[in-house]
């Protein structure tokens, strides 16, 4: 599971995971803040994944799955 905390009142966000090649491997639904959404992400291979808000593509980071 992945808990995503959107703390921006009335602003839509989501999170998508991309593999090392940039391919999207999972995407959560977009929702307005303030809210926390718990996503059920299917099992993915261990490694580093880029995460991005598909509404605001400048909002990125890295998630490490073990």
C-alpha positions as a printed Julia matrix, in Angstrom:
66×3 Matrix{Float64}:
  0.0    0.0     0.0
  1.0    3.61   -0.54
 -0.48   6.44    1.54
 -0.43   9.78   -0.29
 -1.11  12.88    1.81
 -2.38  15.8    -0.31
 -2.09  18.81    2.01
 -3.03  21.43   -0.61
 -6.63  22.6     0.01
 -8.72  22.24   -3.15
 -5.7   21.39   -5.33
 -5.74  18.14   -7.33
 -2.76  15.8    -7.09
 -1.94  12.14   -7.59
  1.14   9.97   -7.78
  2.46   7.77  -10.58
  5.45   5.45  -10.43
  7.89   5.15  -13.33
 10.64   2.6   -13.81
 14.29   3.42  -14.54
 13.48   3.68  -18.26
 10.73   6.24  -17.62
  7.83   3.9   -18.34
  4.81   4.38  -16.11
  4.25   1.2   -14.09
  1.39   2.41  -11.89
 -0.81   5.51  -11.51
 -3.15   6.55   -8.71
 -6.35   8.51   -9.15
 -6.32  12.3    -8.95
 -7.97  13.83   -5.88
 -8.31  17.25   -4.22
 -6.7   18.07   -0.88
 -6.84  18.18    2.01
 -7.11  14.37    2.05
 -4.99  11.27    2.43
 -5.59   8.54   -0.12
 -4.39   4.99    0.46
 -3.6    3.27   -2.82
 -3.27  -0.48   -3.32
 -0.21  -0.79   -5.56
  0.43  -4.2    -7.13
  3.74  -5.85   -6.25
  6.65  -4.37   -8.18
 10.27  -5.55   -8.41
 12.67  -4.1    -5.84
 14.53  -0.99   -6.96
 14.26   2.76   -7.39
 11.19   4.3    -9.01
 10.61   7.91   -9.94
  7.31   9.26   -8.67
  5.5   12.18  -10.25
  2.22  14.05   -9.9
  0.66  13.71  -13.35
 -1.24  16.99  -12.83
  1.95  18.88  -11.9
  4.86  17.06  -13.62
  7.43  19.27  -11.89
  6.51  17.54   -8.59
  8.81  14.51   -8.55
 10.84  12.32   -6.27
 12.3    8.85   -5.87
 10.81   5.85   -4.09
 12.94   2.84   -3.2
 11.11  -0.48   -3.06
 12.72  -3.35   -1.2
